[in-house]
């Protein structure tokens, strides 16, 4: 029962966060919200195909923008060979 508590939430094949993108299209039906929902589902499907979640994607983008230098980490705690 508790062994899958850390697994991401899925509804059929979609990530649970992708269902949040569909919610505005269900509540307020228009072509614009439908396009936003389809874009959201495609976005979440693509990043899950790469094996990422939304927080992992943000960490990856932050690492790409900032680079290897981590100025907030003290010198004695920096990873030298990573």
Secondary structure, DSSP 8 states (H G I E B T S, - for coil): --TTTTS--EETTEEHHHHHHHHHHHHS--HHHHHHHHHHHHHHHHHHHTT--HHHHHHHHHHHHH-S--TTS-GGGS-S--
